[in-house]
Each structure stands twice: as structure tokens, then as C-alpha cells.
Amino acid sequence: MNNSRFLKRVIAMTVLVNLLAITIGVVSLVNSRQHGKERAMLVVSGYAGVVAQALSGVVDRIDLALSTCVSEMEVIVSKPRNESNINDFVERQLKLLPELSAIRIVDTQGRIIHGVGPALGTVTSVADREYFIRAKQAPQSGLIVSKPLIAKTTGEISIFLVKPIRKPDGAFAGIVYTAITLKQIRELFQTPYLGHNGVVTLIDQDGDVLARHPESARSESSFKRAGLPEEFNEALRKNSSAGTVSLRSPIDGIPRVVAYRKTAPFSGYVLVGVVENDYFSDWHDKLLTTLSLLGLFVVVTCIASALLYSSWKAKSLLAEQLDHQARTDALTGCANRRHFLELLQAEHLRTIRYQRAFCLVSLDLDYFKSINDRYGHLVGDKALCHFASVVRKTIRPSDHLGRVGGEEFAIILPETTLASATAIAERIRKEVELAPISLGDSLLTMTVSIGVAEWTPPDANNVEKLVVRADTALYKAKSDGRNNVKACDSPN
């Protein structure tokens, strides 16, 4: 396997492992966030139910106290008697409701005639109040809950709870009323931590804000209808009593996950909302931790892959070097005898398959032994290297040069006819003769004898026949005086 292919596999493996790790991390985060969202919805839904129940409990106690006062007044209306003790009766009812500061009784003209609570001052009538008008118009009504109003006596924003007093014939005889301030309602909204932007809101059926925690200037300075978002209306169509919905608040414009619960006394809904980013702070910590671990994992796998590739490359390079040494003549850099014969066999098989010509050239340096004897083996080695260099420059890149003996060389010429091979051999002979070796003050001229043989069909089953014919041509060149080229044009 070459370096490029192995590198691609290492990169592919690294990418695959990292993608798998990232996928697992992302799936875990998505599931964790979904579970967190479901948990948040359970919390806000549960708390909406708690607040709605607390409001209902307070209103039920107030309703009971007002009903008791109404019953007492209806007895007085039906059987006129001394009313001097009525305030004592009201005071006893008021003591049962520590969240209230006053209970007042009003006659048919809207005048406050009895009651217990802070001094009225100049306030003597509530005839202009919407809750009095509603009670007068519908004396058969049960508990009437007003819109938030500024109390005339205290100046606080309050919600008034009213019960009509009826005569024996059912006619209107006045009202008994009390008020609960928005501050007192908000005390019922005290929640577990819902984040920086968590809110609890009480709205009526028209979408008017009755109370909100934390306070909002918009929600309490003016009680104009905030409007019910379409998402909320859609949720109500699916379930009008309780549910959860994601929506943007019309009061502060912040998107929240909101749980709503219907509260009958106020003919509206308790809304508990949380902002996901606030509620999911733990999930955000997990997100940062997971991303950090994934980043570390990616870095570690990349480093490990780089080390793996580096180690493999070093081993591959060593193997290539060993293989090169096993196939190459250490002195001249040509193919050694074993590798040259492998190349010859491969070219032989290719020629049989495609039926194309190729030639084998045998070369032998003339009088090489005398060079060694006269100048020494170092000069002899230099002569061999010089000869190999000259031959390599003369032949084509597709040709193969090999050293098959001491001063014996051979060349494989693929797809070459005998005539072309002979011409190439002659060119080699001339180049060698014209390229002497410098020995300091003198030049050493070398010559070479060359034999050429062409592959023929009789060689198909045995490439050694081709080798024999090339060697035969070489011997003929040497016997004819050396420094010449002979071609063997017959397989016989």
C-alpha cells in the first residue's frame, strides 16, 4: 500500500470516528435538552396548578365570609331589627381572613353603611364602581370579581370581591364587598427559582392582566387588554383548562415556555412562564462540557492518527529502502541481476499477451580487468558508475538497465524491433567511446561490446533462449575485435 492510499484511509478512519463521536454527543445533547424541556414543562405546569389552587382557596374563604355577611344582612332586610351589632359580626368574619383589611356593606344607593377596616375618610359611596353596577343589575349573581382598580380608601391597586344582598323577593338590597391587593396576590405567586425572566401572571378571560410577578410597569400602570397571542388561543382550543405552550409575551416581548391553568374564581388563567435559556443553565453547562470533551477527543484522535501515519510512513519508507536495496545494484544504481531477470520475465509475458516486439541487449566493457589491474578497484568502480550513467542518458525512460555481472550489463527495450534496437546499441557504443573518465592529469577512454537479440515466437515458452541469443551476439562482437555491435537476427 502506498503512502497516499494509507493516508486517505487514516483520514477516512479519523473522520469516521470523530463523526461517530460527534453524532453520539449531539444525540445525547438533544435528548438531554428534550428531557430538560419536558422537566421544565412539568415544573411550570405543576406550579401553575399550585398557584391556581392557592388562589381558589383564598377566594373560597373570602366567598364564605362574604356569604355569611350577606346571610346576616338578608335576615335584617327581611325582619328589620337593630343593626348596631352588625359591625361586630363583620369584624368576627374579618378576623378569620388575615389577608383582608376590610369588609364593607353598601345599601341600594351605593352608600357605605356598615363595615370594618381603615377609616373611610371622605369616601361614602361606591355607586360609580363597575362592580356595584354589575351587582345591582344582576342581584342573582354569585361572587363578582372586579377588574383591578385603585382603592378609594387606600390608593392601592386591588381586586374587589362582591356578593349581592337580596330582599326576600329577590330584589337588589345592596352589596357586601372586600378587596385583595395585587401585592397580596403576588405573595401567593412566590415561586421556586424560575430564572431571571420567569414570571407568574393572572389574566382574566379577556386577556387583561390582573396581577403579575415580578411587577411590570405595563401590566399595572394600565389594565388595557394585552391581547391573547394566537399560540395561546390555539392551545386553549385544544385544552381550555390546562396545558403548556411556547409563546412571546405581549407585555415584555420575551419568548417563554408557559404553563396555563384555568382558575374559576377569576374567570381566567394562571400563567407560569420560564425562558429556556434561564431554565436550562445546567444543560448549558453540560453543553460546554460535552463540546470541550468532543474538541479534546477530535484533537487526540487527530494527533493519534498523525502519529500512526508517521509511524507507518517510517516503516513503509524503511521497507521501500530495503526493497530498493534488494532490487538495486549498490554500486551503479541499476537493477541487480535478480530484479533484472524479474523485469525480463514480466516483459516476456507482456509481449506474449499483446504480441508486440521487444529486444534484449547484452553489454560488456572491453578490457575491464586490465583497468582494475592497472588503476585499481576504485577506478574500476568509477568506470562502472560512469558507464551506467552514460547508458542511462542514452536509453529511453521506458527501457530497463541492469547489471548482471562484474562488468556485464543488459538492457530491455520494450516494443522495439531488431533494427531499432541495433541503432540504439550503436548510439550507446559511440557515447561510451566519446565520454572518457577523468583521472586527474589523464583521461581513460572505455569501449564496449554489444550483442542484440529480438524476441521471436520460438522464445514464447522460454525467455532463456532470448538471453542465450543476446549473449551469443555479444561473444561474436568481442571475437570480432570488441568495440562493436552485433545483432542475432535468427533464433537458430
N, C-alpha and C positions, 0 to 999 in steps of 0.2 A: 504494500500500500504506500503510495507516495505521500509527501508532506501535505500537499493541497487537499487530498481526499481525507486524510486523517484530521486535518484542521477543520474541515467542513463538518465532519462527524462530531468532533469535540464541541464546536459551536452549536450544532443542532441539539446535541445532548444537553448542553448547558442551558440553552434557550428553553428546551422542553421541560427540564427540571424546574427552572425558575418560573415558567408559565404555570406549571402544576402547583408550585408553592403559592404563587400569587393568586391563582384561582381558588385554592383552599382558603387562603386568607380572606379574599373578597367575599366568598360564600359565608365564611364564619362571621365576618363583619355585618353582612346583610342580614343574616339570621339573627345576630345579636341585636342589631338595630330594630328589626321587626319585633323581636321579643320585648325589647325595651319600650317600643311604642305601644304594644299590647298591654304591657305592665302599666305604662303611664295612663292609658285609657281606663284600665281597671281602677287605678288610684283616683283619678278625677271623677270617674263615674260613681265610685263608692262615696267619695266626699260630697258630691252633688246630692246624693241620697241622704247623707247625714245632715247637711245643711237644710235641705227641704223638710226633713223630719223635725229638725230643731225649730224651724220657723212655724211649722204646723202645730207643734207642741205649744209654743208661746201663744200663737193666735187662738188655739183651742182654750187655753186657760183664760185669756182675755175675753173670749166669747162667752165662756161660762160665767165670768164675773159680771160682764155687761148684761147677760141674760138674767142673772139673779137680780140685778138692779132694776131691769125692765119689769120683771115679775112683781117686784115690790111696788114700783110706780103704777103698774096697771091695777094693782089692788086698791091703791089710793084713789086712782081715777074712777074706778067702778064704785067704791064706797068711800066717799070723801071723809077724811079724818085729819087729825093733827099731823102736819108734815115736819114738825120740829125735830123729830128723831131721824129723818131720812139721811142727813149728813153723817150721823154716827154709823148708820147702816153702810153707807158708801165707803166710809173710812175703813170699816172692817174688811170689806172686799178688796180695797186698795192694798191693805197690809199683806194680802195673800199674793200680791203681784209686785215684788220688789223692783222689777224692771220699769214699772209705771210710776209717774209722778203725780198724775191727776186723773180723776173721773168726774165728768160734768153731766148735769141733767138740764135739758133745754125744753122749753114749752113750745106750743104750736106756732108761736110768733118768732121763734129763734132766740128768745131771751134766755140767758143762763140763770136758772132759778135755784139750783142746788149744786152741790159738788164739793170735792175736797182736792186741794192742790195749791200750787203757788198763787199768790194774790193776782186777781184778775186785772187790777188797775182800772183803766178806763174801758176795758173790754166787757161789754154786757150782752152782745148779740153775735150770733153766728149765722144769721139769716141769709147772708150773702154767700155762704160757703157752699160749694158744689155738693158736698156730702149731705148737708142739711136739705138741700133742694131735692136730691135723689130720694132721701128717706121720706120726705113729705109727699112726693109724687107716687111713691110705691111703699106704703106703710107695711105691706105684707112681706117685704123683703127680709131676708135674713141678715147676716152680718155684712155691712157695707165697708169696703176698704177703699180709701181715697187715693188719689194721686199724691205724690209728695208735695207738701205745702209748707209755707213758713208760718209757724205757730204765732198767733197774735200775742199770746201772753209771754212766751219765752224767746221768740225770734229764731228758734231753731227749726231746721228743716225736718219735718215729721210726716209720718203717715197716720192718718186718722182712721180709727175703727169705730163704727157706729152701729147701734141697734135701735130701730124704731120702737116707740111706745104706742100701743094701740088702745083705743077705747073698746068697751065691750062689743060695740057694733063693728069693730074693725077699722074705724076711722083713725086718722092720724092724731096722736096726742102729744107728740114731742119725740125727743131722742135722748139716748144715753151714749156718751162718746168718751173716748180716751185717745191718746196719741202715743206712738212709739217713735222715737227719733231715729234718724238714719245712723247716728253714731251707735245706738243700741243694737240696731240690726247688724251693723258691721261687726260688732263684738261677737255675734253669732257666726260670722264668717271667718273667725280666726282659724287659720289652716296650718297643716304641716307645711314645711317649706315647699313652695311651688316654683321656685326660681325667681329671678329678678323681675320677670314680666308676667308672673302668674296672677290671675285675677279671679274673683268671685263676684258675680253680678246677679241681681234680682231684677227681672223685667216683667212687665205685665203682658197681656195677650196682644196689645197693640205694638209691642216693641219698645215702649217707653221704659227708661231706666228708673227703677225705684230706689235702688241702692247698689253701691259698688265698693269693693275693697280690693286694692287700695283706692283712695279717693281719686276722682278725676274732675278737673275743673269743668270740663264739658258736661259730665254726667250729672253734676249737682248745681251748677250755676243756672242751668236751664234744663227744663224737662221736656223739651221738644222731642218729638219722636225720632229716635236714632235710625229707625228703619231696620227691618229684619233682612239680613243677607239672603240671597236666593238659595245658597247652600243650606242655610238653616231651615228655610221653608221646605226644601226638598226632603231634608231629614225628618221634619215634622209630618210630612205626608206619608212617610214610611212608618214612623212610630211617633205618635203625638204625645206620649207620656214620658219617655226616657230614651236616651241614645247618645251617640258621640258623632262629632262632625268636625272637619277641618275647615276653618273659615278665617277671614280677615276681619278684625274688629272694626265696626263703623265708628267707634269712639276714638281709638288711638291709632288705628290703621295697622296694628301688629297681627300677623298671622299666628293662629294658635290651634292646638287640638282642644276641642271644647266638649265637655260632657254636659248634657242638659237633663233636668228632672222637673217635671211639672209639679207646681205647688198650688193646691186648690184654693187656700185662703186668699191668695193674691191674684188668682186667675192668671197666673203667668208661669215663669220658669226660673229656676236657679241654674245659672251657668257657671261652670268651673273650667277655666282655661289655662293651659300651660304652653309656653313656647318650647318647641322641640329642642332648640339649642341649649335652653336653660335646663330642661329636664334630663337631657342626655349628656350631661357633663362627664359622667362615669364612662359612657360609651365613647366620648371624645378622647378620654384618657386611654381607653383600650385601642382606639383607632391609631393614636400616636405610637403606642407601644407596638401594635401589630405592624405599622408601616416601618418603624425602626428595625424590628426584627426581620421583616422582609427585605429591607435595604441591606442589613447586615448579611442575610442569607445570600442575596444576589452577589454582594461583594466577595463573600467567602467562596461561593461556587465559581465565580469568575477567576479568582486567584487560584483555586484548586485546579480548574480547567487549564489555566495558563501554565501551572507547574506540571500538570500531566502532559500537556503538549510539548513543553520544553524538554521534559524527561524523555518522551517518546522520540522527539526530534533528535536529541543527542544520541539515543540508542540507534535510531534509524541511520543517522549520519555515520556512526561507527560501523554499522552493518554494511553501509554502502562503501565505506572506505575499505573494509575487509574484503568485500566482494570485488571492488575495483582492483585491490592488490592481488586477489586470486585470479583475476582475468587479464591483468596487465603486466607486461614486461617491465620490471622495476627500473631498468637502465634507460630504455628508449621510449617508454610510454606507449608502445604499440601493444596490440593484443598478443598475449603469450600463446604458446603452441596449443594448449588445451582449449582456450577460448576461440582461437582462430579456427580450429577444426569444428567447433560447435557452430560458428558462423558459416563455415563452408557447408556443413550438413544442412543448415537451415536454408541457405541459398539454393542448394541442390534440390531440396523438396519443393521450394517455391517455383523453381524452373520447371520441374516435372508437372506441377499443377497448372501453371499458366503457359507452358510451352514457349518460354522465352529464352533467348541465348544468354549465356554468361561465360566468362573466361577466367582461368586461373593463371597467375603469373608467378614464376619462381625466380628469385634473385639471389645472387651470391657475390659478395665483394671479392674482387680479384686480389690475390696475394695478401690477404689479411693477416695470415700467420707471420709473414715477414715484417709487417708493420708492428705487430706485437713484439717480435724478436728484436727489431731494430730500435723502436722508440719506447717500448714498454707498454704495459697493460693500460695505464692511464690514458695514453694517447690512443690506444686501441679502442677504449671505451668512448673516447671523444669522437673517434672516427665513426663508430656505430651510431652514436646520437646524431652526428652531423648528417650521416647518410639517411637516417629515418626522417629527419627534418626536411631534407631536400625532396624525398619521395612524397611526403605528406603535402607539400606545397604544389606538387605536380599533379597528383591524382584528384579525383572529384570527392566531394563530401560523402557521397553515397558508396564510395569504394572502401574496402576494408584492408588495412595493412597489418601484418602480423610478423613477429619474429619467431621463426620455427626452429632455429638452431643457433650456433655461435655467431656466424656471420651470414647465416641464411635467412632470407625474408620471403614472404609470399603476399600476393595481393589478389583479392576477389574483386572482379569487375562485373557487377550485375548488368544485365541487359546490354551486353557488349559483344559484338561479333569478333571473329578472329582478326580481321583486318584492322578494326578499330583498336583492339587490344594490343596488336603489334605496334601500331603507331604510338600508342601511349607508352609502351615499353621503350621504344626508341627515344621518345622525348625524355623519359627518366634517365636513360643511359647518358644522353648528352648533358642533361642538367647536372648529373653527378660528376661527370668529367670536367665540366666547366665551373665547378664550385669546390676549389681546393680548401684544405684546412690550414689555417694559420698556425704555425709552430714557432712563434717568436720572429726570428730573422728569416725563416724559410717557409715555404708552402708545401703542403703534402697533397698531391693530386691522387684521387682514387678513381678506379674504374669498376664497372660491374658487368657481370654476365647474366643474361636474362633468357628464360625459357617461357613460352606462351602456349597454352592449350585451351581449346574451346570445348564446352560441354556438348556431347552428342548423344543420341538415343541409346547407343550401347552402354553409356555410363549411367543409365537410369537406375539400375539396381545396385550400383557400386560406385560411389564417388571416388574411391581409392584409385580406380582406373584413370580418372582425370588427373589425380595427383601424380601418378606414375608417368603419364604422358608429358605433364609440365616439367617434371624432373628430367625426363629423357631429353626434352628440348634444351634444358639448362646445361646438361652434360655435353650436348653437342656444341653449344655456344662456347663452353670452356675449352673443348677439344679443338675448336677452330681458331684458337688464339686469344680467347677471352675478349672482354670489352665489345661484345656484340649481342644481337638479339636473334634468337631462333624460335620459329613457330612450329608446333606439331600440328599439321593440317590433316592428319589421318589417325583414326583410332587404332590402327594396326601398328 
